[in-house]
Amino acid sequence: MTEDDDKLFRRLMAEAKPLKTSDRVASTANKPKSKARFSRADEKAVLEESLQADIDELETNSGEAMRFKRASVGRTTMRMLSRGSYAVLAEIDLHGMTLDEAKPRLEAFVRRCATNNKLCIRIVHGKGLGSGERGPVLKQAVNRWLRRWDVVLAFTSARQVDGGTGAVYVLLQAPK
């Protein structure tokens, strides 16, 4: 503030008198509490997202999750695939099969789905809990097979509600 501003302020306030306690404005006790309409919805959305991510995050950190993509597949596509955003158009369950039974069935299933433009599929391979010390035999084999087949563009472990690390979402390449 300049000196002139200070003089002007003092001159205008010279006749001002402080209010007595009884003259003051009524308290704001009756004023309704403000509600943050959007922040509650935002907090709920963040909470729901964090609850979904926590389980998958735990599995990813434990080394059980499977994830693969070809160079042509972008990060956004992988994020959508891992979140289960694409409609699963076909599914195969390999539980209880031997490797010799599972490989030809899976290969025929993948080929048939790609030919029929069912480009997002789910493969249930199990977590290998019944394999004992050998670990998840079928799961590891599915991981190897899918990486070798050119028709497979990407895959990632499914969301918990769709089988978690006992299943994968797979994106297939459309027939040329």
KASULHU-V268728 format. One record per backbone hydrogen bond with DSSP energy under -1.0 kcal/mol. CO is the residue of the C=O (numbers start at 1). NH is the residue of the N-H. If there is no record, write none. Layout:
<<CO | NH> <CO | NH>>
This chain:
<<2 | 6> <3 | 7> <4 | 8> <5 | 9> <6 | 10> <7 | 11> <8 | 12> <9 | 13> <13 | 16> <20 | 23> <28 | 31> <35 | 37> <36 | 40> <38 | 42> <39 | 43> <40 | 44> <41 | 45> <42 | 46> <43 | 47> <44 | 48> <45 | 49> <46 | 50> <47 | 51> <48 | 52> <49 | 53> <50 | 54> <52 | 56> <53 | 57> <54 | 58> <55 | 59> <56 | 60> <57 | 61> <58 | 62> <59 | 64> <60 | 63> <66 | 157> <68 | 155> <70 | 73> <74 | 78> <75 | 79> <76 | 80> <77 | 81> <78 | 82> <79 | 83> <80 | 85> <81 | 84> <90 | 122> <92 | 124> <94 | 97> <98 | 102> <99 | 103> <101 | 105> <102 | 106> <103 | 107> <104 | 108> <105 | 109> <106 | 110> <107 | 111> <108 | 112> <109 | 113> <110 | 114> <111 | 115> <112 | 116> <113 | 118> <114 | 117> <117 | 119> <119 | 172> <120 | 89> <121 | 170> <122 | 92> <123 | 168> <124 | 94> <128 | 131> <131 | 134> <132 | 135> <135 | 137> <136 | 140> <137 | 141> <138 | 142> <139 | 143> <140 | 144> <141 | 145> <142 | 146> <143 | 147> <144 | 148> <145 | 149> <149 | 152> <151 | 173> <153 | 70> <154 | 171> <155 | 68> <156 | 169> <159 | 162> <159 | 164> <160 | 163> <163 | 166> <164 | 158> <164 | 167> <166 | 125> <166 | 126> <167 | 158> <168 | 123> <169 | 156> <170 | 121> <171 | 153> <171 | 154>>
